[in-house]
Every structure is written in structure tokens, then in C-alpha cells.
């Protein structure tokens, strides 16, 4: 059971195919779940029960027994009679690197082959369905095995080695179009690989013959990059602030003026305005830091803070900046992106505007409806680069959640937090 609406990501230190077959139902379910997450519904077409535990799982002809003996003599683990989508593959070679994964299915000109009504059915129907399910197949004809065994064994060994050399966990998706549209089998060939593009008419042939339709799954790359509503933090260039300071003071005939100088208020205001225009919304503590560094000061004492506070009040009165909670921003600017830390700038919780924190919380709830408070707090803290959920961080984010709930943006229930728009 899951509350996920759009997708669910499974993180594991191993693949389902790494688990060997087991009679233990819990192991079977875990293996199938991991395989389903990786391959999609097509994996459900392969029987879950391990035929090794079934004493009846045995080769159906002396021909198949001989092929199995050869493969095992080469050191490969072979499973006879693997059930897939209502069919039985004569035998399958397990991948050496993933004992729970089959590297290659092998079809023999044996009992199962003769069970189809016509050559067209057996050549196209079975192979089309199996290939749609991601199987790599190799066929051996009995006449070739007995008349020209050396070449047949060479082709078999090459096919097995090639299959076992591939990534056992790669997701194989059949191409939509084939080479010639005529199917794979033909009466002239004696041994062949039937892995590769399938003919354009194979799907229709399978459907017309009443075979179970293979589920169509589109595999897409999951975007593991930054969220579309996030951006790296852009810090104002200290050189730009120095340039603004010099230009402003020179224009007023006050070149070389100090930040603490009462007559330097307009110069301080110009530098503070530059900070807000680049970094807004921005908290006052960040403005203190940026402005003092423009004058090369190591700390912002009370006098420095008073000068900057007066400059900010002047800018507010002039309408050049506006208050957004406790932060400052450009007039008419809407907070559309939350900003992630960079190597140059990692903000403390008090330096992140509440509007920005709430934007993160809203988007995380949208992406994970039903998230619990504690989980949301941890994810939001991780977004801003805070490794530990300290008291100050917890209090600030909890207050943000409470504010969003009170404003009707979020709905909280026993099932967790939900977006008011998506509830």
C-alpha cells in the first residue's frame, strides 16, 4: 500500500536479480517487488515460483538433456522449463553475476516447439511475446545439433558468453520497428539468435493468435537533479558592491567616506539596494554582512548596524524596496524559486526568509502528499543544507508549517499533510 500519486522511488543496495531463487515467500515477494520497480509489469509474466523446487521441472526430450549437460559442463547454471506468459522456455541460463536473473533463454526443436499448430505460429508468436517481455533468446534445431554439432555448440557458446557479458540489471526494451516485418524464424536456418528488433507485424500476429498481450511500459529517466522550483543561491559579487560604493561616494564628492560617517547614508543606501536587487528576498543579517564587507569591515558593530538600518528605512520610504515578512525585496517581485546552498554561500535558518522556507514546504507536500511533519522537517532542512535539525531550525520550520495550515495552504490530518489545492 502506498499514498504515492505520481511515482515511488525504491532505493536499495542490491537488485532483485541478485537474490537467488528461494522457496521462502518473503524472499520471493521482495525479489519480485525490486524487479517490478526496475523492469515494470513485464516481470510479472515470468512465474514467481522457482522450478528448482519442483521435482517435475525436467527436460522434455533427450535433445534438451544433451544441451543442458553441455551448458553445465561449461560451468553455467541452467534451469529447464521456465514459465513465461503462458509459455515454457525449454531452458534458461542464469547470469553468473546475478543468480536470480536469466541471461539467455534457449529454445530447442523439441516437444514445446512441436506443440504449436503451424510454423508461422511457433516462429512468430512465441518469440514476439517473449522478446516483448525482454527475453534474449537462442534457438537450436535438432537436425543441426545431430548433423553438425561442433558448429551448433560453437554458436551456442558464443550466444551464452555474449549474454553473460552484458549487464544483468540493464532494462531491455524492444524497439518499435523491425528489420523486415516478416518475423524471425524461417525454414532455411538451422540455428539462430532471436534477440534483436522484431518485425513490424509481430505484435499483430501475437494478438491475432490470441496470445496474452505484453504490457507496454515506457521507461523514462528519472530526473535526479535539482527541483524545478529551486535555484542555486546567487550571492552579490563583492567587487560589484565596492564599485557601487566608489561610484556613489564619488558622485556625491565623498570619495573615501567611511560607513560609520553620518553623511554617508545615501552611499550606504545605494550599496544596500544593490544587495537587495541581487539577493532579494534577503534577511537583514545578510544585508549587514554584505554591506560591511563592501567597506572591508570584519564585524558589524552597533554603529554599523544603525547606519544600515537607517539606510533601509530610507529605501522603504522611497519605495525602492519592500518588506516581505522580516526580509527585504524588490517591489513586485514574487518568490518563485527556493535557493539551495553553494560553496560560497550556506545560509543559517535565520538568514532564509520565511517566504522561501514556506515555498519549499508547499512544494514538498505537493510532491509527497500525506507526508508526516517530522519527515517534512528533515527533508526541508536537507534542502537548505542543514545536516542537523537543531532547535532553531525545528522551531522556524514548525512555525512555517503552522502558518501555512492556518492560512489554508496546507491541510493536516492523521494521514499527514496535504496541499489544499490537491486534496
NORUR-V454123 format. One record per residue. N is the residue number from 1. RES is the residue in one letter. OMEGA is omega in whole degrees, -180 to 180 (999 if undefined). NEAR is the number of other C-alpha atoms within 8 Angstrom. Layout:
N_RES_OMEGA_NEAR / N_RES_OMEGA_NEAR
This chain:
1_X_179_2 / 2_X_175_3 / 3_X_-176_6 / 4_X_-180_8 / 5_X_-175_6 / 6_X_179_5 / 7_X_175_5 / 8_X_-179_5 / 9_X_179_4 / 10_X_179_6 / 11_X_-179_4 / 12_X_179_5 / 13_X_179_4 / 14_X_177_5 / 15_X_176_10 / 16_X_180_12 / 17_X_177_13 / 18_X_-180_11 / 19_X_176_11 / 20_X_178_8 / 21_X_-176_8 / 22_X_175_8 / 23_X_179_9 / 24_X_-177_6 / 25_X_-179_7 / 26_X_178_6 / 27_X_178_10 / 28_X_-177_13 / 29_X_178_8 / 30_X_180_9 / 31_X_-178_11 / 32_X_179_12 / 33_X_179_9 / 34_X_178_11 / 35_X_178_13 / 36_X_179_12 / 37_X_-178_8 / 38_X_-171_7 / 39_X_-178_9 / 40_X_-173_9 / 41_X_-177_9 / 42_X_-178_13 / 43_X_-179_11 / 44_X_180_9 / 45_X_177_9 / 46_X_-176_10 / 47_X_-177_10 / 48_X_-177_7 / 49_X_-180_6 / 50_X_179_10 / 51_X_177_11 / 52_X_-179_7 / 53_X_-179_6 / 54_X_-179_7 / 55_X_-180_7 / 56_X_-180_4 / 57_X_-177_9 / 58_X_177_7 / 59_X_-175_11 / 60_X_179_8 / 61_X_175_8 / 62_X_178_7 / 63_X_180_9 / 64_X_179_12 / 65_X_-180_10 / 66_X_-180_8 / 67_X_179_8 / 68_X_179_10 / 69_X_178_8 / 70_X_-178_8 / 71_X_179_11 / 72_X_175_10 / 73_X_176_7 / 74_X_177_6 / 75_X_-179_6 / 76_X_175_10 / 77_X_-174_9 / 78_X_176_11 / 79_X_177_11 / 80_X_171_12 / 81_X_178_13 / 82_X_-178_13 / 83_X_-180_10 / 84_X_171_11 / 85_X_178_10 / 86_X_178_6 / 87_X_172_7 / 88_X_172_9 / 89_X_-173_13 / 90_X_178_14 / 91_X_179_14 / 92_X_179_15 / 93_X_178_14 / 94_X_-180_15 / 95_X_-179_12 / 96_X_-178_8 / 97_X_-180_6 / 98_X_-172_12 / 99_X_178_13 / 100_X_-177_12 / 101_X_176_10 / 102_X_180_10 / 103_X_-173_13 / 104_X_171_14 / 105_X_-177_14 / 106_X_179_13 / 107_X_179_12 / 108_X_176_12 / 109_X_-175_11 / 110_X_-173_11 / 111_X_-178_8 / 112_X_179_9 / 113_X_-178_10 / 114_X_-178_8 / 115_X_177_6 / 116_X_-175_9 / 117_X_-174_7 / 118_X_-178_6 / 119_X_-179_7 / 120_X_179_8 / 121_X_-173_11 / 122_X_-179_12 / 123_X_-172_12 / 124_X_-174_14 / 125_X_-177_14 / 126_X_-176_11 / 127_X_179_11 / 128_X_-179_12 / 129_X_-177_15 / 130_X_180_11 / 131_X_176_13 / 132_X_179_10 / 133_X_174_10 / 134_X_-178_11 / 135_X_170_10 / 136_X_-172_11 / 137_X_173_12 / 138_X_-178_15 / 139_X_174_12 / 140_X_177_15 / 141_X_-176_10 / 142_X_-179_10 / 143_X_179_7 / 144_X_-179_12 / 145_X_-176_11 / 146_X_-177_7 / 147_X_-175_6 / 148_X_-170_8 / 149_X_-177_9 / 150_X_180_6 / 151_X_179_7 / 152_X_179_12 / 153_X_179_9 / 154_X_178_8 / 155_X_179_9 / 156_X_-178_10 / 157_X_179_8 / 158_X_-180_8 / 159_X_-179_10 / 160_X_-179_11 / 161_X_179_8 / 162_X_-180_8 / 163_X_-178_10 / 164_X_178_12 / 165_X_-178_6 / 166_X_177_6 / 167_X_-177_6 / 168_X_-176_11 / 169_X_179_6 / 170_X_178_5 / 171_X_-179_7 / 172_X_179_5 / 173_X_-178_6 / 174_X_177_10 / 175_X_-176_7 / 176_X_-176_7 / 177_X_-176_8 / 178_X_-176_10 / 179_X_-174_7 / 180_X_177_7 / 181_X_-177_10 / 182_X_-178_7 / 183_X_-173_11 / 184_X_-175_10 / 185_X_172_8 / 186_X_-172_6 / 187_X_-175_5 / 188_X_-175_4 / 189_X_-179_7 / 190_X_176_9 / 191_X_-176_11 / 192_X_167_8 / 193_X_178_8 / 194_X_173_10 / 195_X_179_9 / 196_X_-177_5 / 197_X_-180_10 / 198_X_-178_16 / 199_X_-177_13 / 200_X_-176_11 / 201_X_-175_9 / 202_X_-179_13 / 203_X_179_9 / 204_X_179_7 / 205_X_-180_10 / 206_X_-179_16 / 207_X_-178_10 / 208_X_-178_7 / 209_X_177_8 / 210_X_179_6 / 211_X_177_9 / 212_X_-178_9 / 213_X_179_7 / 214_X_180_8 / 215_X_180_6 / 216_X_-178_4 / 217_X_176_7 / 218_X_179_4 / 219_X_-180_4 / 220_X_178_4 / 221_X_178_4 / 222_X_-179_4 / 223_X_180_4 / 224_X_179_4 / 225_X_-179_4 / 226_X_179_6 / 227_X_-179_5 / 228_X_179_5 / 229_X_-179_8 / 230_X_177_10 / 231_X_172_10 / 232_X_-179_8 / 233_X_178_9 / 234_X_-179_6 / 235_X_179_8 / 236_X_-179_9 / 237_X_179_6 / 238_X_178_9 / 239_X_178_6 / 240_X_179_8 / 241_X_177_14 / 242_X_179_10 / 243_X_178_8 / 244_X_179_11 / 245_X_-177_13 / 246_X_-179_10 / 247_X_-179_8 / 248_X_-180_11 / 249_X_178_14 / 250_X_179_9 / 251_X_-179_7 / 252_X_179_7 / 253_X_-177_6 / 254_X_-177_9 / 255_X_-180_8 / 256_X_-179_6 / 257_X_179_8 / 258_X_-179_7 / 259_X_-177_10 / 260_X_-178_8 / 261_X_180_8 / 262_X_-178_6 / 263_X_-177_5 / 264_X_-173_13 / 265_X_-179_11 / 266_X_178_9 / 267_X_178_10 / 268_X_-180_14 / 269_X_179_13 / 270_X_179_11 / 271_X_179_13 / 272_X_179_14 / 273_X_178_11 / 274_X_178_10 / 275_X_-178_14 / 276_X_-179_15 / 277_X_-179_9 / 278_X_-170_9 / 279_X_-177_10 / 280_X_-2_11 / 281_X_-174_12 / 282_X_180_14 / 283_X_-175_13 / 284_X_-180_10 / 285_X_179_7 / 286_X_178_9 / 287_X_176_12 / 288_X_-177_11 / 289_X_-177_10 / 290_X_-176_11 / 291_X_-180_14 / 292_X_179_14 / 293_X_176_10 / 294_X_176_12 / 295_X_178_9 / 296_X_180_6 / 297_X_-178_8 / 298_X_180_6 / 299_X_180_6 / 300_X_177_11 / 301_X_-176_6 / 302_X_-180_6 / 303_X_179_8 / 304_X_179_11 / 305_X_179_10 / 306_X_180_8 / 307_X_-179_13 / 308_X_178_13 / 309_X_179_8 / 310_X_179_9 / 311_X_179_13 / 312_X_178_10 / 313_X_178_8 / 314_X_179_9 / 315_X_176_12 / 316_X_-179_11 / 317_X_179_7 / 318_X_-180_7 / 319_X_-179_8 / 320_X_176_10 / 321_X_179_13 / 322_X_174_10 / 323_X_170_9 / 324_X_-171_9 / 325_X_176_8 / 326_X_-178_9 / 327_X_179_12 / 328_X_-178_15 / 329_X_177_14 / 330_X_178_12 / 331_X_177_8 / 332_X_-180_4 / 333_X_177_6 / 334_X_180_4 / 335_X_-179_9 / 336_X_-176_6 / 337_X_170_9 / 338_X_-171_12 / 339_X_-179_10 / 340_X_-179_11 / 341_X_176_11 / 342_X_179_8 / 343_X_-178_5 / 344_X_-173_5 / 345_X_173_8 / 346_X_-173_9 / 347_X_169_9 / 348_X_-176_6 / 349_X_180_8 / 350_X_-180_7 / 351_X_177_11 / 352_X_-180_11 / 353_X_-179_13 / 354_X_179_9 / 355_X_180_9 / 356_X_177_12 / 357_X_-179_13 / 358_X_176_11 / 359_X_178_12 / 360_X_-178_10 / 361_X_-180_11 / 362_X_-178_11 / 363_X_178_9 / 364_X_176_10 / 365_X_177_14 / 366_X_-177_10 / 367_X_-180_7 / 368_X_-179_9 / 369_X_180_13 / 370_X_-180_10 / 371_X_178_12 / 372_X_-175_9 / 373_X_-176_8 / 374_X_178_6 / 375_X_180_8 / 376_X_178_12 / 377_X_-179_12 / 378_X_-179_9 / 379_X_179_8 / 380_X_178_12 / 381_X_179_13 / 382_X_180_9 / 383_X_-177_8 / 384_X_176_11 / 385_X_180_9 / 386_X_-174_8 / 387_X_-178_6 / 388_X_-179_5 / 389_X_-179_10 / 390_X_-178_6 / 391_X_-179_6 / 392_X_180_7 / 393_X_-180_10 / 394_X_-179_10 / 395_X_-178_8 / 396_X_-178_9 / 397_X_176_10 / 398_X_176_9 / 399_X_178_8 / 400_X_179_11 / 401_X_179_11 / 402_X_-180_8 / 403_X_179_8 / 404_X_178_11 / 405_X_-180_11 / 406_X_-180_7 / 407_X_179_7 / 408_X_179_8 / 409_X_178_11 / 410_X_176_13 / 411_X_-179_10 / 412_X_178_9 / 413_X_178_6 / 414_X_180_4 / 415_X_179_8 / 416_X_-177_11 / 417_X_179_14 / 418_X_173_14 / 419_X_-179_13 / 420_X_-179_9 / 421_X_-175_5 / 422_X_-176_6 / 423_X_999_5
